[in-house]
Amino acid sequence: MADVLGLMQEGLSTLQSGRMPDASFLKALVSKALGYAIIAGASLLKVPQILGVLNSGSAAGLNMASFELENIGFSIHTAYGFVLGLPFSAFGEAVIILLQNTFLLAIIYYYAKAPLWRGFLMILLTACGGWFVLSGNATEKMIMSAYELNNFIFMAARLPQILSNYKAKDTGQLSLITAFMSTAGCLARIFTSIQEGAGLSMVRGFCIGGVLNLIIVFQILWYAKNTREQAKKQAKKKD
């Protein structure tokens, strides 16, 4: 937040001197403020999805592989921001979403009765990746190449879920709020990534993510009636 406060102080000083802040200053201020707003929103992003699974006691409609790939994707996103020394406002939501998604993945494993090796493999991959980055072995060139791959990882994470929804003609426990917030966050991040100089690969990634998340939002709305009917059938079976 110190960077936002610094910009605000600079703006006030400019106004006090009888001048108007220039366009570049306003863009920087909006970008910083928007970046922190996205991070604040990210703190609640997966909560509706988590509550949906816990309240229903079911992970129906949630593609396990999609959430596993999301975890890998957000891990690379976090490493990208860390290694390139980007301001926290440019990538902080990736850290927060990674933590929430890890918890969500754990309860999906539990309710879907996933084999133990899947959980152990995710823990091992995360631990090895974290050690590699924090030990200073990851160079900027390596992490930028990994982020290019990350665009395909996020595509691979969304496509199985989109196909599952299409085949089932319902979206199970997918949360409309979470999907909508993800879409809005991607669109906002396109602007902040350009402004913060985060690189073309990150901008491209958010463009791809925005389109795929928007498809999921559309599916949740389109299959809403079928999803409600399936939920009623499941409730009757439990009774």
C-alpha positions as CSV (number, residue, x, y, z in Angstrom):
1,M,0.0,0.0,0.0
2,A,3.0,2.3,0.4
3,D,3.2,2.7,-3.4
4,V,-0.4,3.9,-3.5
5,L,0.1,6.3,-0.6
6,G,3.2,7.6,-2.3
7,L,1.3,8.3,-5.5
8,M,-1.6,10.0,-3.6
9,Q,0.9,12.2,-1.8
10,E,2.5,13.1,-5.2
11,G,-0.9,14.0,-6.6
12,L,-1.8,16.2,-3.6
13,S,1.5,18.0,-4.0
14,T,0.9,18.6,-7.7
15,L,-2.6,20.0,-6.9
16,Q,-1.3,22.2,-4.1
17,S,1.2,23.7,-6.6
18,G,-1.8,24.7,-8.8
19,R,-1.2,22.1,-11.5
20,M,-3.3,19.1,-12.6
21,P,-1.7,15.6,-12.5
22,D,-0.8,14.3,-15.9
23,A,-2.3,11.3,-17.7
24,S,0.6,9.0,-16.8
25,F,0.2,9.7,-13.1
26,L,-3.6,9.0,-13.2
27,K,-3.0,5.7,-15.1
28,A,-0.4,4.7,-12.5
29,L,-2.7,5.6,-9.6
30,V,-5.7,3.8,-11.1
31,S,-3.5,0.7,-11.9
32,K,-2.2,0.5,-8.3
33,A,-5.7,1.1,-6.7
34,L,-7.2,-1.5,-9.1
35,G,-4.5,-4.0,-8.4
36,Y,-5.1,-3.8,-4.6
37,A,-8.9,-4.0,-5.2
38,I,-8.3,-7.2,-7.2
39,I,-6.3,-8.6,-4.4
40,A,-9.0,-7.7,-1.9
41,G,-11.6,-9.4,-4.1
42,A,-9.4,-12.4,-4.5
43,S,-9.5,-13.0,-0.7
44,L,-13.2,-14.0,-1.2
45,L,-12.9,-15.5,-4.7
46,K,-13.1,-19.2,-3.9
47,V,-15.2,-18.8,-0.7
48,P,-18.6,-19.3,-2.4
49,Q,-17.2,-22.4,-4.2
50,I,-15.8,-23.8,-0.9
51,L,-19.0,-23.1,1.0
52,G,-21.0,-24.7,-1.9
53,V,-19.0,-28.0,-1.6
54,L,-19.1,-28.0,2.2
55,N,-22.8,-27.2,2.5
56,S,-23.8,-29.9,-0.1
57,G,-21.3,-32.4,1.1
58,S,-20.5,-33.1,-2.6
59,A,-18.0,-32.2,-5.2
60,A,-20.4,-33.1,-8.1
61,G,-19.7,-31.3,-11.3
62,L,-16.2,-30.2,-10.3
63,N,-13.5,-31.5,-12.5
64,M,-10.6,-32.6,-10.3
65,A,-7.9,-32.3,-13.0
66,S,-9.0,-28.7,-13.6
67,F,-8.4,-27.6,-10.0
68,E,-5.1,-29.5,-9.9
69,L,-3.9,-27.6,-13.0
70,E,-5.2,-24.4,-11.5
71,N,-2.9,-25.0,-8.5
72,I,0.1,-25.5,-10.8
73,G,-0.8,-22.4,-12.8
74,F,-1.2,-20.1,-9.8
75,S,2.1,-21.5,-8.4
76,I,3.9,-20.5,-11.6
77,H,2.1,-17.1,-11.6
78,T,3.3,-16.5,-8.0
79,A,6.8,-17.5,-8.9
80,Y,6.8,-15.2,-11.9
81,G,5.9,-12.1,-9.8
82,F,8.4,-13.1,-7.2
83,V,11.4,-13.7,-9.5
84,L,10.8,-10.7,-11.7
85,G,10.4,-8.5,-8.6
86,L,7.0,-7.2,-9.6
87,P,5.1,-5.1,-7.1
88,F,2.7,-7.1,-4.9
89,S,-0.2,-5.2,-6.4
90,A,0.6,-6.8,-9.8
91,F,0.4,-10.5,-8.7
92,G,-0.7,-10.7,-5.1
93,E,-4.1,-12.3,-5.9
94,A,-2.2,-15.3,-7.3
95,V,-0.8,-16.0,-3.8
96,I,-4.2,-15.7,-2.2
97,I,-6.1,-17.7,-4.8
98,L,-3.4,-20.4,-4.6
99,L,-4.0,-20.8,-0.8
100,Q,-7.8,-21.0,-1.3
101,N,-7.6,-23.3,-4.2
102,T,-5.3,-25.7,-2.3
103,F,-8.0,-25.9,0.5
104,L,-10.7,-26.3,-2.1
105,L,-8.8,-29.1,-3.8
106,A,-8.3,-30.9,-0.5
107,I,-12.1,-31.0,0.2
108,I,-12.7,-32.1,-3.4
109,Y,-10.3,-35.0,-2.9
110,Y,-12.2,-35.8,0.4
111,Y,-15.7,-35.8,-1.1
112,A,-14.7,-37.4,-4.4
113,K,-12.8,-40.1,-2.5
114,A,-9.7,-39.5,-4.6
115,P,-6.7,-41.8,-4.3
116,L,-4.1,-40.7,-1.8
117,W,-1.3,-40.5,-4.4
118,R,-3.0,-37.5,-6.1
119,G,-2.8,-35.4,-3.0
120,F,0.8,-36.5,-2.3
121,L,1.8,-35.7,-5.9
122,M,0.4,-32.2,-5.6
123,I,2.2,-31.6,-2.3
124,L,5.5,-32.9,-3.8
125,L,5.2,-30.7,-6.9
126,T,4.4,-27.6,-4.8
127,A,7.2,-28.2,-2.3
128,C,9.9,-28.9,-5.0
129,G,8.8,-25.9,-7.1
130,G,8.8,-23.6,-4.0
131,W,12.2,-24.8,-3.0
132,F,13.6,-24.2,-6.5
133,V,12.3,-20.6,-6.6
134,L,13.2,-19.6,-3.1
135,S,16.7,-21.0,-3.3
136,G,17.4,-18.6,-6.1
137,N,17.9,-21.2,-8.8
138,A,15.0,-19.9,-11.0
139,T,16.3,-17.3,-13.5
140,E,14.2,-14.6,-15.1
141,K,14.6,-16.4,-18.5
142,M,13.4,-19.7,-17.0
143,I,10.4,-18.2,-15.2
144,M,9.3,-16.3,-18.3
145,S,9.5,-19.5,-20.3
146,A,7.5,-21.2,-17.6
147,Y,4.9,-18.5,-17.7
148,E,4.5,-18.9,-21.5
149,L,3.7,-22.6,-20.7
150,N,1.4,-21.3,-17.9
151,N,-1.0,-19.9,-20.5
152,F,-1.5,-23.5,-21.9
153,I,-1.8,-24.8,-18.3
154,F,-4.7,-22.4,-17.6
155,M,-6.3,-23.4,-20.9
156,A,-5.9,-27.0,-20.0
157,A,-7.4,-26.3,-16.5
158,R,-10.5,-24.6,-17.9
159,L,-11.2,-26.8,-21.0
160,P,-11.9,-30.1,-19.1
161,Q,-14.4,-28.2,-16.8
162,I,-16.1,-26.6,-19.8
163,L,-16.3,-30.0,-21.6
164,S,-17.6,-31.7,-18.4
165,N,-20.3,-29.0,-18.2
166,Y,-21.3,-29.5,-21.8
167,K,-21.5,-33.3,-21.6
168,A,-23.5,-33.3,-18.3
169,K,-25.7,-30.3,-19.3
170,D,-25.4,-29.1,-15.7
171,T,-22.6,-27.3,-13.7
172,G,-22.9,-29.1,-10.4
173,Q,-21.3,-27.2,-7.5
174,L,-19.7,-24.5,-9.7
175,S,-20.3,-21.1,-8.2
176,L,-21.6,-18.3,-10.4
177,I,-20.1,-15.7,-8.1
178,T,-16.6,-17.3,-8.3
179,A,-16.8,-17.6,-12.1
180,F,-18.0,-14.0,-12.5
181,M,-15.3,-12.6,-10.2
182,S,-12.6,-14.6,-12.0
183,T,-13.8,-13.1,-15.3
184,A,-13.9,-9.6,-14.0
185,G,-10.5,-10.0,-12.3
186,C,-8.9,-11.2,-15.6
187,L,-10.3,-8.2,-17.5
188,A,-9.1,-5.8,-14.9
189,R,-5.6,-7.5,-14.8
190,I,-5.2,-6.9,-18.6
191,F,-5.0,-3.1,-17.8
192,T,-2.9,-3.4,-14.7
193,S,-0.4,-5.8,-16.3
194,I,0.2,-3.4,-19.2
195,Q,0.6,-0.5,-16.8
196,E,2.9,-2.3,-14.4
197,G,5.1,-3.6,-17.2
198,A,4.3,-7.3,-16.3
199,G,5.1,-8.5,-19.9
200,L,3.2,-9.7,-22.9
201,S,2.9,-13.3,-21.6
202,M,1.0,-12.2,-18.5
203,V,-1.3,-10.0,-20.6
204,R,-2.0,-12.8,-23.0
205,G,-2.7,-15.2,-20.1
206,F,-5.3,-12.9,-18.7
207,C,-6.9,-12.5,-22.1
208,I,-7.2,-16.2,-22.5
209,G,-8.4,-16.6,-18.9
210,G,-11.0,-14.0,-19.3
211,V,-12.5,-15.7,-22.4
212,L,-12.6,-19.1,-20.8
213,N,-14.0,-17.9,-17.5
214,L,-16.7,-16.1,-19.5
215,I,-17.7,-19.3,-21.2
216,I,-18.1,-21.0,-17.7
217,V,-20.3,-18.0,-16.6
218,F,-22.4,-18.5,-19.6
219,Q,-22.7,-22.3,-19.0
220,I,-23.7,-21.8,-15.4
221,L,-26.5,-19.5,-16.5
222,W,-27.5,-21.6,-19.5
223,Y,-27.7,-24.9,-17.5
224,A,-29.1,-23.4,-14.3
225,K,-32.5,-25.2,-14.7
226,N,-30.8,-28.6,-15.2
227,T,-28.4,-27.9,-12.3
228,R,-31.3,-27.2,-9.9
229,E,-33.2,-30.3,-11.0
230,Q,-30.1,-32.5,-10.4
231,A,-29.6,-30.9,-7.0
232,K,-33.2,-31.8,-6.1
233,K,-32.7,-35.4,-7.2
234,Q,-29.5,-35.7,-5.1
235,A,-31.3,-34.2,-2.1
236,K,-34.1,-36.8,-2.4
237,K,-31.6,-39.6,-2.6
238,K,-30.0,-38.5,0.6
239,D,-33.4,-38.3,2.3
